[in-house]
Amino acid sequence: MDPVSALDEPLKKTLGPATAKVMAEHLDLHTVGDLLHHYPRRYEERGRLTPLSDLPLDEDVTVVAQVADSRIHTFNQGRGQRLEITLTDGSGRLQLVFFGRGLHKPHKELPPGSRGMFAGKVSVFNRKLQLAHPTYVPLGGSGDAEDTEEAVDAFAGKLIPIYPACKGMESWKITKAVDAVLPRAGEAVDPLPQALRAGRGFVPLPEALLKVHRPESRADIEDARTRLKWDEAFVLQVALARRRFADSQLPAVPREPVAGGVLDAFDARLPFTLTEGQRKVTAEIFADLATEHPMHRLLQGEVGSGKTLVALRAMLATVDAGGQAAMLAPTEVLAQQHHRSITEMMGELAQGGMLGGAEQATKVVLLTGSMGAAARRQALLDLVTGEAGIVIGTHALIEDKVRFHDLGLVVVDEQHRFGVEQRDALRSKGKQPPHLLVMTATPIPRTVAMTVFGDLETSVLDQLPAGRSPIASHVVPALDKPHFLARAWERVREEVGKGHQAYVVCPRIGDAEDEKAEKGGKGGTAEKAGKKGNQSAEDEAEKRPPLAVLEVAGQLRAGPLAGLAVEVLHGRMQPDDKDAVMRRFAAGEVDVLVATTVIEVGVNVPNATAMVIMDADRFGVSQLHQLRGRVGRGSAPGLCLLVTDMPEASPARARLGAVAATLDGFELSRIDLEQRREGDVLGQAQSGVRSSLRMLAVIDDEEVIAAAREEAVAVVAKDPDLTHSPELRTALDALLDTEREQYLDKG
């Protein structure tokens, strides 16, 4: 069998269809290679017990522990029986609970003093951590002799690997499966060039796989982890380096700013001076625009740092140089907001070809999927004739019917909402590849920028313009202290009384579509869970349906905000209705806007000073930071209230506390990243990546990522097609799907 197909062999051939099905459905493991790269998350030593005090709630865990106590209790006047076993490790305790006829077997097999491996989902009952009906394997002591002997054989080494597991596929079952495929590790293709391996003293890949799964010592684990982290970092960086190299070979029309054009006229209109950061970033962008190869730059910055202004000046410079510029926004609300704010900033400079337009003016058009036929036809005509210098739109810009006269610059707003292919579809509409500026208001740690956006040069705007006001943030524990929520609505009234406006954000809409989704399955689970009668406060809060825009708006109009102008905004409204609501809110005709996250980015109403986020625990850290950035955009201080039903000791409350404690988006992005799986980081932005990071931690492994990037650039510079590195090419094929790989080849 050749080396490639050995690891590509389906697991069902080795493990059987039943085991393979569970691994595919719950662990996303399909081939021998997938299983070999399913690494242990930690290791237990035979002489040391698991720290039970740190077990995460609502997660499937595997623990090695000792039985401290075992008792059978009766209930229902003796008709029912319950076995409670207490595990200990000296620092914490964990309760196992068994019901029904099958409890006598564990009672016999797990007497006090015996040890075992136990797997299940951690829950809380009567303020005690517990596993209900866990699966287990005795490790010595009494019990079924055959099971005990098998368990001892399986875990005879000094270090016991504990794998990421799921219901029906516990860690020890994964251990047996790994044992079945581990001999294939010798056939693994090593992606690292020999010179790189030797220079850095890495163990060969087959040896690293053996050591990570069946280590003899902690040093073995360290050797394996060091090597496997490098594999992940290096192969990903090679993919990105090949893309950067291919892009650098493409021709582009230089777009140098022209004196006396629309950019100079626009700058003369500005009622303020640019910040030092805006001037520095603009210089980087203008230098890129002047080259004969396409710019590929990421512009990231804090909420309200003036990214749109910087992007607009780049678009105007492109227009002065004879080209057109397109801005791609993820939602119609954001596209309309950008169009409105840009035309307002430009004034008569945005009225090219129209009565009242300035001499140096250009035309700024909007293109969205829901526009009327006549307006859409006119916008398309303005683009193909070159009448419109700037177009702002949604995915509608990517459609085949859209043609440009001379597309010179593409600006992609909120890059994390778009995949690589989507932004490339727009870039392909230029006569030659246009320059590309990608913007994100989500601050990104350097390590993430090097991985997720590794094919782009990076500019950072970390300085807020003068006049921006501070935002005070507070957590409102509505369940623990209902009077705090009442006070929150009083604060909203006070802000409106001062002539300001407020947002109220809810996680869902609350219309017929929502009801359909709820009936589709989640409700039944919650109902069953509630009948168990042992839900914690956190469980109860999670089971309750999220608060909805339509319900909350009705309650506010009839209750605490009666008499105020309260309107709603959500994604399923008709585009004209959404635009009308935003215009009324921007004009000050609406006091309180109750909305979903459609207002998350780009919405700029300086008079809005307060925001109440309902069920704030249901939003991510970065999303909360983005939402909060909609207030405090004027001269008056901002206020953001994070309402939650989660109990004080819950991880969700800790997350909200972190958001309330700092306005530093880069610090919050680190917190956000630490709380998520690494694979999620690469998900949408690196569209086409099949296998997420398993060993590499993008927050902690900055040195590895930076070094791998350097090595990758050197390898690609010498051999862009990897002709002399077939093993590396094979690893690249495994990382990228066929469509994405073809795209990389095309550049």
N, C-alpha and C positions, 0 to 999 in steps of 0.2 A: 504494500500500500504506500502511495507517495505521501510526503510529509503534509501537504495541504489537506488532502482528503482524510487523513488519519484524525485530525482534530475537528474536521467538518462533519464527521459521522454523527447521525442523529442518536440521541440518548436512548431511544426506544430499542435500538439494536443491542445495546449493552445492558440496559437496566430494565427493559420490559416496558410495555405501553402504559401500564397504570402509573408507575413511578414517573416515567417521562412526562405524562400528561400533567401531573401535579406540579412538577418542576417547571414546565412550560407556562402553565396558567398563573402560578403564584410567584415564581421566582424569575421568570423570563429567561430560563435556561433551556436551550434547545439542542446543543451539540456537545460533544466531548470537550471541545475547546472552551465553551461557555462554562462548563462545570469546573474545569481546571482553573479558570479565572474567577471562580466564586470563592473568594478567600475567607478564612476565618476572621471574625470581627475581634476576637480576643482568644486567650488561651488560659486554661486552668491548670494549676500545678497540683499533682496528686496529694501533696502534703498541706495544701492551703485551701481554705474554704472560700466560697464566693462572698463578696461584700453585699449582703442582702439589703443593706440600708439605702443603696443607690438605684434600686430597680425602677425603671420608667413605667409610669401608669399607661395602661391601654396598649402595651406593646407585647408581642410574643417574645418570651425570653427563655433561655435555658440556664439553669443554675445547678451547681454541684454543692450539696449541703448535707448536714447531718440531722437526723431525726432527734428532736429533743423530747417530744411528747406525742402520744397517739391515743385518742379516746373516741369511743362510739357514743353518740348522744341519741336519745329517743325524743320524738315530738309527736303531735297529734294523738296524745293519750296512748303512746306506745305503738301506734300504727306505722310511724315512719322512723327511719334511722339516718343518721348523718355521721360520717367519720371526719374528725378534725385532726390533722397531723401538723405539729409545729416544727418547722425547720429553723436551724440556727447556724450562725457562723461566728458567734462571739461578739459581733458588733450590731447585728440586726436580726429580726425574726420575720418569718414568712409562714402564713397558714395555708395548708392544702385542705380542700374540702371535697368529699366524695358523698354522693347520695345514691339511694336505690340498692338493688341487689348486688351490684358489683363491688361494694365497699369492703367485703371481707378479704378479698385477695390482697389489696394494698395494706390492709390492717395486719395481715400475716407477714407480707414481704418486707414491710417497713417498720420494724420494731424500734423503740428508742435505742439510740446508739448506732444504728446502721446509717450508711451513707448511700447516696444515689444521685442520678442526674434527673432533673425534673423540668418539664417544658409546658408552657401554657401562657395565657394572656394575664397580665397583672391587673387586678382590680382592687377596689377598697370596699370592705364591709365592716361596719361598726368600728371605723377608724383604723382597721388593720389591713395590711397588704395581704392579698390572698391569690391563689391559683385555684380555680374551680375545675374539678375533674382533669387534672394535668395528666399527661402521659409521662412515664418515668422508666428508668432502668436502674435496678439496684446495683451498687458497686461494692460487692462483697457482703458479708453478713448472711442473714437468713434469706429465704426466698427460693424461687424456682431455680434448681441447680443449673439447668441448661441456659436460662436467661442470664444468670450471674456469670457463668463461664464465658458466654459470648460477650457480655459487657466488658469483663476483665480483659479478654483478648483484644477487643476493639480499642480499648483505651489503656493498653499496657505500657505506653510510653510515659515519660515523665510529664509531658505537656499534653493536655487535652484540648483539641481545637473546638471552639464554639462558633458555629456558622450562623450567618443570618438565616433565619428559619421562617416557617409559616405553619399554619394549622395543617396537619396531615403530613408534614415533612419536617420533623424535628431535627435538631442538630445532629443527633447520633445516626439518624437515617441518612443524612447528607454525608456523614463521615463514611458510612459503608459504601455509599454510591461513589464517593471520591476514591476510595480504595479500589473500586472496580475499574476506574479509568486512569488511575495514577501511573500505571506502566506506560501509558501513551505519552506521558510528559517528555520522554526521551525523544519523541518525534516532533516536538514543538520547534517551529521555525524561529530563529533568533533574529529580531529586527535590527539590533544595534550593530553598526559596523565594527569589525574586529579591532580596528585601531582605537575606536572610542571605548570599547569594552576593556581593552588592555590598559589604556591610559588612565581609566578611572578605577581600575581594579574590581570590576564587577564579576560576579559569578555568572556562568552560562545560564541561559534561560531555563533549560530542563532542570538544572540543579536548584535554581531559585524556586521553581514550582514544587519540587520535592520538599525543600526546606520550609516553604510557607505552609504546606499542608501537614507535614509530619516532621516537625523540628525536634532535634535532639536537645537543643539548648536555646536560651534567649538570644545568643549570638547568631544562631541559624535564622531566627525570625528577623533579626535586624538586617542580616545580609540579604535575605529574600525581599524584604520590604523595600530596601534601598534600590535594589535592582528593578523590581516591578513598578515602583513609582517612576523611575527613569523611563521605562518602556512607555508608560502611558503619556508622560510629558513629552517625550521625544517624538513619538509617532504623531501626536496631535500637532506639535509645533512644526514638524515636517510638512504636514498637510497645509498649515497656514502659510509657511514659508514658500511653498510651491505656488500658492495662490498669489501671494505678494509678488513673487518673481514674475509670474505670468502677467500680472497686471502692469508691472513696471516695463514690460516689453511692448505694451500696446501703444499705438500712437494716439495723441489727443491734440486738439486745437488749443494753443495757449490763449488764455483769456485775461489779458493784462488790463487793469483799470485805465480808463482814458480820462484825461483832465477835461473839465468843463462839461461832463456828462451828467446823467441822471443821479449818479452817486454823489457827486459834489453838490448838486442842487438839494439832494436829500439831507446831506450832512449840514448844510446851511440852515435847514428847517429845524433841526433837532434843538429842543429847548434845554438840553443838558449836554455835558461833555461825557465822552466814553470813559469807563473806568480803565485803570491801567491793565487789568486782566483782559478786558475786551479789546484794547489796542494790541496787546501781545498776541492774542489768539487770531485776531484779524490779520496781523502781519504773517503769521504762519500759513493761514489759508490763502492769502493773496500770493505768497511765494509759490505755493503749490499750483494755483490757477495759472501762473505764468509759465509753467513748464510744458514740454511737449509730450508728457506722459500723464495719464489721468490721476488726479488727486484721489486718494482713498483715506479720508480722515474722519475720526470719531471726535465729536465735540460733546463733552460731558460737563455738566455743571450743576450747581445747587439750584433748587427751586427758586425761580425769580432772579437768576443771575444775568439775564439778558441774552440767552442763547438765540432767541428769535430775532433780535436786533442784529446780532452778528451774522446770522444766516441771511437776513434780508440784505445787508450791505454786500455780502458775497454774491447774491443774486443780481443786485443792481450793477455790480462790477462786471458780471458776465453779460448783462444786457448792453452795457456801454461798449463791450468788446465784440458786439455783433451777434451774441448767442441768446438762447432762451434758457430760463431756469424753471424747474418743476419742484414743488414741495409735496411730498407724499405723507399724509396723516392717517392714523389708524381708524379714526371714526369720523362720521359726518359732522358731529358737534364740534370736534377739534378742527376739522378742515374749515368749517364756517367761521369759527372763532379766529383762526389764523387769517382768513380772507378779510374779515371785518377789521381786525386790529392792524393788518398791514396796509389796507387801503386808507384807514384813518391816519396812520403814521405818515403815509406818503401824500395824502391830500390830492391836490391837482396833478401831482406827479404820477398818479395811478390812472389818469384819465387820457392816456394817449389816444389820439385819433378822435377824441370827443370834444364837443364845445366846452370851453372852460378849462381844457387840459393845458398844462404848461408846455413850453417849447421843447424841453428835454424829456417830456413824459413818455411813459410806456403804458401798456394796458395790462391790468391784473385780472385774470379770470378764475372762476371757481368751476370745478368739474367733479360732480358726485354721481353716484348711480341712480339717485332718485330724482334728478333734475327733469323738468319737463322737456319734451322733444324739441321745441323751438329753441329754448335756452341752451340745450345740449348741442344742437346743430351749430349755433352761433359760436359757442366755445370751441368746438372742434375746428370750425373754419378759421377762427382767430389764431389757433395754434399752427395749423398747416400753412397759413399765409405768412406767419411771423408777426402778425398784428399784435398778438399778445406776447409780451416779453416774459411775463411770469404767470404760471398756472399753479393753483393750489387745489389739491384733490385727494380723494381716497383711492381705494383699489381700482376705481374706475379708470384711473390714469394708465393702468397696466394693460387694459383691454386692447385687442388687435386693431380696433377702429381708430384709436388715437394715434395721430401722426403729428410730428413736429417739423417746423421749417429748419431749425438748427439747434437741437438741444445741446446746451453746453454745460449745464450743472444740474445735478439731482440732489435735493436735500431730503433726507428721510428722517421724519420726526418720530421719536419714541421707537428706536430700532428694535427693542425687545419684542415688539408686536409683529415684526416682519421676519420672515426667513430669508436666507441668502438668495434663494431663487426669485423671491418677489422683488427684492431691490434690483436684482440683475435684469429682470424682465423690463423694468423701466429704463435701466441703463442701455439696453439694446436698441432703444428707439432713436439714438443719436446717429448721425452720419458716421461719426467716429465715436469711440467710447467717451461719454461725457465725464466730467469731474464729479466726484461723489463726496458729499458731506453728510455724515450720519450724526443725528443728535439724540441724546438721552438725558432726561432730567433725573434719572436714577443714578446717584453717584456710585462708581464702581471701583472697588479696590484694585490696585495695580496688578495683582496676580490674576484677577478675573479678566481685566482688560487684555492681558497677555494671552488668555486662553479663549474666552468667548469672542473677543474682538481682535484676535491676534493678527488678522489680515489688514488691520487699519492702523495708521499713525494716530496718536492720541493728543488732543488738546483739552485742557481742563480750565473751566471758569469757576474759581472758588471764591470770588469776591462779589458781594452783593452791591448793587448800585446804591448811591447815597439816597437817603430818604425812605428806604425800606424799614418797616417797623418790626420790633420783636414780637414773637408769638408765644403767649403763655399757654402751656398744655397741662391738663389735669385729667386723672382717671376718675370717673364717676361710677362708684359701685352701686348700681341701681337696686340690686337684690338685698345687699347688706344694709344699705342706708338709703331708703326710698326718698327721704327728704332732700338728699343730694341731687336727685334728678329733678325734683320740683324747683330747686334753686337754679339748676341749669336753664330751665325754661324762663325763670325770672331774669337771668343774665341775658338771654336772647332778647327779651322785651326791653331791657335796659339799653342794649345796643341799638335796637330799632328806635327807641325813644331819643337817642342821640343823633338820629338821622342816618344810621348805618343799616346794613343788611346782613342776613345770616344764611348759611347753608345747614340743612339737616341731611345726613347721608345714611342710607339704609342698604343692606346687602342684597335685597331682592325687590321685585316690582310689586307682586301681589295681585297679578291679573289671572285670567283664565289659563294662560300658558303655564304659569307657576303652579296652579292647582293641579293641572295635568301631570306635571313633573313629580309633584308630591305623591299623587295617587299611584305613580308608576313603581313604587317600591319602598321608599324610605319610611313612609308612615307606618307600614306594618311592622318593620323592625323596631321602631321606636315604641310602638304599642306593646310588643312582646317584651321588650326590655323593661318597660315600666311595670309590667305585671310581676317581674321578679321581686320587686319590693326592696332591693338592696342597692339602689342607685345612689351614688354620691351626688353632692350638690353640683359638681362639675359635669357628671353624666347628665343630670337633669337639664342643665343649661344647654348642653350640646344637643339633646334630643328635641328641645323646643324649636319649632320652625323659625328661621331667621325673620326678623322684623322687616316689614314691607313698606315701600314708599306710599302706596295708595292707602293702606290702613293707617300708617302713622300720620299722614297728611290730614286724613279725616278726623283723627283723634285730636290733633293739634288745633285744627280750626274750631272744633266744638269745645275744646278744653283750655289748656294753658296759654295758647296763642290766639284765642278768640278775638276777633276784631282786627287782626293783622291780615295783610294781603299774603296768603300762603298759596303757592303754586307747585306743581310737580314737574319733574323732568326725568325721563328714562329712555332706554334704548329702543323700546318697541313703539314709541310715538311716531307719528308721521314726521318726516324731515322738516316740512314747513312749520309744523306745530312746535317742534323742538327749537327751531331757529327763532320763532316768534317769542317763545318763553324766554330764551336767552337774551333777546333784544330788550324785552320788557324788564328783565332783571338788571341788565347792564344800564338801562335808562333810569333805574331807581323806582320803577312802578311796582315792583314785587318786593315785599319785605323779607319773606323767608322762602327759600327754594328747597323743597324736599326732593332729593335726587338719588339715583344710583351712582356708580362710579363713572358715569359718562362725564362727570366734571373733574375727573382725576388729574388730567394734564391739560395745559394750554389755556384753560379758562381764566380770564383776567378781568376781574371786576374790583378795582381798587377800593370801592366803597363797602365791600363785604368784609366785615371784621370778625365775625363769629362763625364757628362751625361746631355742630354737635354730630358725632359719629355714633350711630346706634349699633349695638352688637359689634363694637370695635374689635373684639377678639376674633371675629370671623375674617378679618382682613390681615394681609401680610404686613410686615414691618415697613418695607419700601412703599407699599400702597398707602399706608397711613401717613407716611412722610409726604408723599405726593399730594394726598388730599389736603393735609394741613397747609400745604403751600398755596392753597387758593385764597387764604386770608392773610391779613397783614401786608397786603400789596400796595397800600397807600400810606398816608402819613399817620393814621391812627393805629394803635397797638392791636394785634390780633389775639383771638382766644380760640383754643381748640379743646373741646371736651370729649373724652373717650368713654362712652357709656358701655358698661358690661355687666352681665349677670354672673360672671365667673367668680368663684371663691378666692379669697385673698392669697391662699397658699398655692394656687394653681400656676402652672407654667404660662398660661395665657395672660394672667395678671402681671406676671413678671415681665412678659414681653411688652405689654402696654406701659408698664412703669418705665421701661427702657426708652420707649418712644417719647413719653412725657418728659423724661429727664434731659434730653439733648435735642438740639436742632441741627446737629452735625450729621449730614446725610451720609458721609463716608463712614462714620462710626456706626450708624444704624445699618448700613449695608453689610458691614462685617457681622453684626449681630444677626441680621437676616440670614446671611449665608451660613453661619455656624448652626442655625436651627433647621437648615434644610439639607436634604441629601445632596451629595456632590453632583449626581447625575442631572438633577433639576437645573443646575447652573448652566449646563451646556444645551439644555433641551431645545428651545425654539431658535435661539440665535444661531447656533451651529446646526442649521437644518441639514438633515441627512446623516448625522452621526448616529450610528446604531448602538454602539456600546458606550455607556456612560463611564465616568471615572469610578474605579473600584478601590484603588489604593491611594491615589493622589488626592491630597486635600488642598484645594486651591488657596485657601486662606493661610494654611500653615507651611506649605511647601514652596514659598516664594523663591528661595535659592535654587531649588531643583528646576522650577519652571524657567527662571531666567537663564540658568546654565544650559538647559535643554534647548531653549530658543537660540542661543548663540551657536551651539553645535548644529542645530537644524539649518540655520542660515548658511553656515559654512558648507554643509553637505549639499544643499540645493544649489548654491552658487557654482560648485564644481560639477555637479551632475543633476541638472534640473529634472530630467526624465527618470532619474534613478536607474539608469541602464546598468550601472555597475553595482547596484544594491538590490538584487532581486528579492532578498529576504525582507528588506524594508518595504519594498513595493507590495509584497504579500500582506504584511501587517497593515499597510495603508488600505488595501482592498477590504480587509476585515473591518476597519474603522468606518469606512465610507460606503454608502450604498452606490449602486451602479450609476444612477442619474447624477449624483453629486460628483462622482469620480470623473465622469465625462465632462462635467462642467469645469473641474479643475484642469483637465487636459486642455480644454479649449481656452482657459484663462478668461 
